[in-house]
Structure formats: C-alpha cells, structure tokens
C-alpha cells in the first residue's frame, strides 16, 4: 500500500531523526553549548534557538551579493573556489554570542546585540534583504578564510524576505530570513539510501547532512521519495505546507565538515532525480532532492519540534516532481 492509498491522519507516521539550525548561511549546522540540538522553537521565519534564527546571518561581497559555498559570481559562474571553506566553520550557540571556529584558522565571537537601522540591502536570488553589518572583527575572520573581502551581516527580522507567490499559502508564514527557498526543509534517509542502491554505491557514502536540511526523517514509513507526494504535514505540534521539491546546486558535493569536494558524488547519485518541479516543465531539467516547507503560523504562544516527534501526512497528492526518465522498476 503506497502513500496515496493511505488515509491522511492514519498510522502512516514517520519521525524526526535530526534537527538542524544554520545561524550563518553556508556555515555548519549549529551546536548549543557544544551539544547537538534536539529541540527547536518555531517562529515567524522558521526555526530558532532563543534569538538565533535559521539563516539569520549572511556573508556579502563588495557588491552586497550573498556569499555561499557555491562560490558563484553574479552570473552563477564558479569563480571563488575558497568559498567552500565556509563548510569548515563550526558554529556554537552560547548564551550571549555565537562562537565560530575554523580549525587552524582560528576562532571569533559574534555577540548578540540590538538591531539598529538597516545599513545593507543584500542581494539574494533577485531579492533585496534589509540587514545590518556585524563587527569588523568577524568580517576580517571570514575575509581571511575566503581570501577575499566579505562582510558578515545580520538580517533585519523586522523586514523578513517574502517567499515567491507560488509558495505562499493562506495562514502560513510566507516569509523567511535568508534561506534559499522557504523557512524550512525536509529530507529522507530512505530516499538517499535508494539512490545509493541505484548507483551501486555503499549506503552512507554521501551523508544526509550534505543537503543542509532542517529536518531529517528516516523515511521508512513513506518509502523512497514518498515525501514527493506530501502536500501538508504535521511534525509534532508544527503544521506545515509542502510547497516545492528542492532543486539542487553543487553544494551537496562538498563535505560539510571540511569543505573538501567529493568528486561530484552527489551529482552522480542524483541522476535519477533529474526533472522538473510542477509547473516548470518547459524549463531546463534539474536535479531535485528534499521538500521545501512553509509552516502555518500558530496561535499558540510557543511551538517547538523535537527529535523523535512524529511526522504525519495530513494531505497527500501526486508527486510534485516530473522525472525526465522513468525510474527503474
């Protein structure tokens, strides 16, 4: 019996196996006082831990364009190869600051402080996002690491970024800080294992953390790529719309601890996932993995998600990705 044959709200439940918070766009997932994060609060722009929001800080270049592990310039040409070193920057959330460490490169502290008037209009995928610059000390740390001048900025959450119209839903957040697509994302271990099997690669050769999602699920209850059929999902106390299959750039080829390239293993594994999101069939086919979520704004004063929380479909439909080639039988 497949996911579409089940009645929403039935016993077809998966669970949260891992939660990830990325305070600084393209740096490592955060720890909290040195420990893995097992509970995250839900706010207007997605997950947060106290005042630290997901993708709340962003590096920008001299043109105020966001900087990421992709190393792309404004024409999306891979120009800045050292930008992948951001994957080696560990981020630890402490009571009044972020503690950043990059191995032999050293450490730096980013204190929490009041948000002043925006001084930067950073460019992010065609949008302009209001932000303020952090200290010169933190910017110098990253400039030295990447061998080019960059500045660390903090998104002004009084003016968060609107999602594209096709991803907005009535009653949902519809805004994020500096995430690429939506406030949250979800990936399945079962789906990644299946791709390994199809390619004849040992499972685990490419870890799930390469996809930098907020929520990992085992996927055993849904089956490989059952998440493509989700339309709305309940994750613990969180209610979220599933609005888009996530199209993938080269970042999953980068080791998310060292910044080293894995010889395009992710690109090879994702060959069966070449296709189009619904409505985009006339465009160039791209590889997709994982799902983008737009969470419902709750009237509850405090909503959180914990590792181990059930993941329950409340609405399902046909796959939201059209594959270029039929999957193997």
Buried (B, 14 or more C-beta within 10 A) or exposed (E): EEBEEBEBEEEBBBBBBBBBBBBBBBBBBBBBEEEEBEBBBBBBBBBBBEEBBBBBBBBBBEEBBBBBBBBBEEEEEEEBEEBBBBBBBBBBBBEEBBBBBBEEBEEBBBEBEEBEEBEBEBBBEEBEBBBBBBBEEBBBBBBEBBEBEBBBBBBBBEEBBEBBEEBBBEEBBBBBBBBBBBBBBBBBBBBBBBBBEBBEBEEEEBBBBBBBBBBBBBBBBBBBBBBBBBBBBBBBBBBBBBBBBBBBBBBBBBBBEEBEEBEEBBBBBBEBBBBBBBEBEEEEBBBBBBBBBBBBBBEEEEBBBEBEBEBBBBEBBEBBBBBBEEEEE
